[in-house]
Amino acid sequence: MNHVPSALPLMKTLPLVLLALILLPSPSPAAELPPPPSTVLHVEHAKMEEAFGKGMSLAQNSSYKISTSRRTGPGIVEVHDRDTDIFYVLDGSATFVTGGNVVEPKPSGPAEVRGREITGGESRQLAKGDMMVVPSGVPHWFKQVNGTFVYLVIKITR
């Protein structure tokens, strides 16, 4: 007769383990940021022009980050475990690669990986007026930038 081990010890300890995982603080960088404001954020035209002129952060909290960006050359591969990136292109054009495999991936911070390039990804040509949404966990890379590329970045943190 085969002896099947009892699941009773696991059934007794599993709820305690799950409770501990839920209650433990997250080691994510979002835990260090302030909560989102309960008031309306208004950034005036002059501040937006200044921001797009040099690329800078406009708002950052535990739920989202909003910044302006300017590129004149390619970037490095990025993978965000917790952030979804939303890009809106205001000027210029670029070749943007998503998906595929990250070459020489290296952790760059909590829930963040950087790499040299992407193999096997999908290339897209971005231009003024385009929007791109990159879900968390998807490798992405500005492979080529033609001239000056100006865009708004909204990161939604989960």
Contacts in CASP RR format, 6 or more apart in sequence:
PFRMAT RR
TARGET T0000
AUTHOR 0000-0000-0000
METHOD contacts of the structure
MODEL  1
MNHVPSALPLMKTLPLVLLALILLPSPSPAAELPPPPSTVLHVEHAKMEE
AFGKGMSLAQNSSYKISTSRRTGPGIVEVHDRDTDIFYVLDGSATFVTGG
NVVEPKPSGPAEVRGREITGGESRQLAKGDMMVVPSGVPHWFKQVNGTFV
YLVIKITR
25 31 0 8 1.000
27 110 0 8 1.000
28 82 0 8 1.000
28 110 0 8 1.000
28 111 0 8 1.000
29 109 0 8 1.000
29 110 0 8 1.000
29 111 0 8 1.000
30 62 0 8 1.000
30 63 0 8 1.000
30 82 0 8 1.000
30 157 0 8 1.000
31 62 0 8 1.000
33 60 0 8 1.000
33 61 0 8 1.000
33 62 0 8 1.000
34 61 0 8 1.000
34 62 0 8 1.000
35 61 0 8 1.000
35 62 0 8 1.000
35 63 0 8 1.000
36 61 0 8 1.000
36 62 0 8 1.000
36 63 0 8 1.000
36 64 0 8 1.000
37 61 0 8 1.000
41 59 0 8 1.000
43 51 0 8 1.000
43 58 0 8 1.000
43 59 0 8 1.000
47 58 0 8 1.000
48 58 0 8 1.000
48 68 0 8 1.000
50 56 0 8 1.000
51 58 0 8 1.000
51 67 0 8 1.000
51 68 0 8 1.000
52 68 0 8 1.000
52 70 0 8 1.000
52 90 0 8 1.000
52 150 0 8 1.000
53 68 0 8 1.000
53 70 0 8 1.000
53 150 0 8 1.000
54 70 0 8 1.000
55 67 0 8 1.000
55 68 0 8 1.000
55 69 0 8 1.000
55 70 0 8 1.000
56 67 0 8 1.000
56 68 0 8 1.000
57 65 0 8 1.000
57 66 0 8 1.000
57 67 0 8 1.000
58 66 0 8 1.000
58 67 0 8 1.000
58 68 0 8 1.000
59 65 0 8 1.000
59 66 0 8 1.000
60 66 0 8 1.000
60 67 0 8 1.000
62 157 0 8 1.000
63 156 0 8 1.000
63 157 0 8 1.000
64 154 0 8 1.000
64 155 0 8 1.000
64 156 0 8 1.000
64 157 0 8 1.000
65 83 0 8 1.000
65 153 0 8 1.000
65 154 0 8 1.000
65 155 0 8 1.000
65 157 0 8 1.000
66 152 0 8 1.000
66 153 0 8 1.000
66 154 0 8 1.000
66 155 0 8 1.000
67 152 0 8 1.000
67 153 0 8 1.000
68 150 0 8 1.000
68 151 0 8 1.000
68 152 0 8 1.000
68 153 0 8 1.000
69 150 0 8 1.000
69 151 0 8 1.000
69 152 0 8 1.000
69 153 0 8 1.000
70 148 0 8 1.000
70 149 0 8 1.000
70 150 0 8 1.000
71 94 0 8 1.000
71 142 0 8 1.000
71 145 0 8 1.000
71 148 0 8 1.000
71 149 0 8 1.000
71 151 0 8 1.000
72 145 0 8 1.000
72 147 0 8 1.000
72 148 0 8 1.000
72 149 0 8 1.000
73 142 0 8 1.000
73 144 0 8 1.000
73 145 0 8 1.000
73 147 0 8 1.000
73 149 0 8 1.000
74 141 0 8 1.000
74 142 0 8 1.000
74 143 0 8 1.000
74 144 0 8 1.000
74 145 0 8 1.000
75 141 0 8 1.000
75 142 0 8 1.000
75 143 0 8 1.000
75 145 0 8 1.000
76 114 0 8 1.000
76 115 0 8 1.000
76 116 0 8 1.000
76 141 0 8 1.000
77 102 0 8 1.000
77 103 0 8 1.000
77 105 0 8 1.000
77 113 0 8 1.000
77 114 0 8 1.000
77 115 0 8 1.000
77 116 0 8 1.000
77 117 0 8 1.000
77 118 0 8 1.000
77 139 0 8 1.000
77 140 0 8 1.000
77 141 0 8 1.000
78 112 0 8 1.000
78 113 0 8 1.000
78 114 0 8 1.000
78 115 0 8 1.000
78 139 0 8 1.000
78 140 0 8 1.000
78 141 0 8 1.000
79 102 0 8 1.000
79 105 0 8 1.000
79 112 0 8 1.000
79 113 0 8 1.000
79 114 0 8 1.000
79 137 0 8 1.000
79 138 0 8 1.000
79 139 0 8 1.000
79 140 0 8 1.000
80 111 0 8 1.000
80 112 0 8 1.000
80 136 0 8 1.000
80 137 0 8 1.000
80 155 0 8 1.000
81 111 0 8 1.000
81 112 0 8 1.000
81 113 0 8 1.000
81 136 0 8 1.000
81 137 0 8 1.000
82 111 0 8 1.000
82 136 0 8 1.000
82 157 0 8 1.000
82 158 0 8 1.000
83 111 0 8 1.000
83 136 0 8 1.000
83 155 0 8 1.000
83 156 0 8 1.000
83 157 0 8 1.000
83 158 0 8 1.000
84 133 0 8 1.000
84 134 0 8 1.000
84 135 0 8 1.000
84 136 0 8 1.000
84 155 0 8 1.000
84 156 0 8 1.000
84 158 0 8 1.000
85 132 0 8 1.000
85 133 0 8 1.000
85 134 0 8 1.000
85 140 0 8 1.000
85 153 0 8 1.000
85 154 0 8 1.000
85 155 0 8 1.000
86 131 0 8 1.000
86 132 0 8 1.000
86 133 0 8 1.000
86 134 0 8 1.000
86 153 0 8 1.000
86 154 0 8 1.000
86 155 0 8 1.000
86 156 0 8 1.000
87 126 0 8 1.000
87 131 0 8 1.000
87 132 0 8 1.000
87 133 0 8 1.000
87 134 0 8 1.000
87 151 0 8 1.000
87 152 0 8 1.000
87 153 0 8 1.000
88 129 0 8 1.000
88 130 0 8 1.000
88 131 0 8 1.000
88 151 0 8 1.000
88 152 0 8 1.000
88 154 0 8 1.000
89 126 0 8 1.000
89 127 0 8 1.000
89 128 0 8 1.000
89 129 0 8 1.000
89 130 0 8 1.000
89 131 0 8 1.000
89 132 0 8 1.000
89 149 0 8 1.000
89 150 0 8 1.000
89 151 0 8 1.000
90 128 0 8 1.000
90 129 0 8 1.000
90 150 0 8 1.000
90 151 0 8 1.000
90 152 0 8 1.000
91 128 0 8 1.000
91 148 0 8 1.000
91 149 0 8 1.000
91 150 0 8 1.000
92 127 0 8 1.000
92 128 0 8 1.000
92 146 0 8 1.000
92 147 0 8 1.000
92 148 0 8 1.000
92 149 0 8 1.000
92 150 0 8 1.000
93 125 0 8 1.000
93 126 0 8 1.000
93 127 0 8 1.000
93 128 0 8 1.000
93 145 0 8 1.000
93 146 0 8 1.000
93 147 0 8 1.000
93 149 0 8 1.000
94 125 0 8 1.000
94 126 0 8 1.000
94 142 0 8 1.000
94 143 0 8 1.000
94 144 0 8 1.000
94 145 0 8 1.000
94 146 0 8 1.000
94 149 0 8 1.000
95 123 0 8 1.000
95 124 0 8 1.000
95 125 0 8 1.000
95 126 0 8 1.000
95 142 0 8 1.000
95 143 0 8 1.000
95 144 0 8 1.000
95 145 0 8 1.000
96 123 0 8 1.000
96 124 0 8 1.000
96 125 0 8 1.000
96 126 0 8 1.000
96 132 0 8 1.000
96 140 0 8 1.000
96 141 0 8 1.000
96 142 0 8 1.000
96 143 0 8 1.000
97 118 0 8 1.000
97 121 0 8 1.000
97 122 0 8 1.000
97 123 0 8 1.000
97 124 0 8 1.000
97 139 0 8 1.000
97 140 0 8 1.000
97 141 0 8 1.000
97 143 0 8 1.000
98 118 0 8 1.000
98 121 0 8 1.000
98 122 0 8 1.000
98 124 0 8 1.000
98 134 0 8 1.000
98 138 0 8 1.000
98 139 0 8 1.000
98 140 0 8 1.000
98 141 0 8 1.000
99 118 0 8 1.000
99 120 0 8 1.000
99 121 0 8 1.000
99 122 0 8 1.000
99 138 0 8 1.000
99 139 0 8 1.000
99 140 0 8 1.000
100 118 0 8 1.000
100 119 0 8 1.000
100 120 0 8 1.000
100 121 0 8 1.000
100 122 0 8 1.000
100 139 0 8 1.000
101 118 0 8 1.000
101 119 0 8 1.000
101 120 0 8 1.000
101 121 0 8 1.000
101 139 0 8 1.000
102 113 0 8 1.000
102 115 0 8 1.000
102 118 0 8 1.000
102 139 0 8 1.000
103 115 0 8 1.000
103 116 0 8 1.000
103 117 0 8 1.000
103 118 0 8 1.000
103 119 0 8 1.000
104 115 0 8 1.000
104 116 0 8 1.000
105 113 0 8 1.000
105 114 0 8 1.000
105 115 0 8 1.000
106 113 0 8 1.000
106 114 0 8 1.000
106 115 0 8 1.000
107 113 0 8 1.000
108 114 0 8 1.000
117 141 0 8 1.000
117 143 0 8 1.000
118 139 0 8 1.000
118 140 0 8 1.000
118 141 0 8 1.000
118 143 0 8 1.000
121 139 0 8 1.000
123 143 0 8 1.000
124 132 0 8 1.000
126 132 0 8 1.000
126 149 0 8 1.000
134 140 0 8 1.000
136 158 0 8 1.000
142 149 0 8 1.000
END
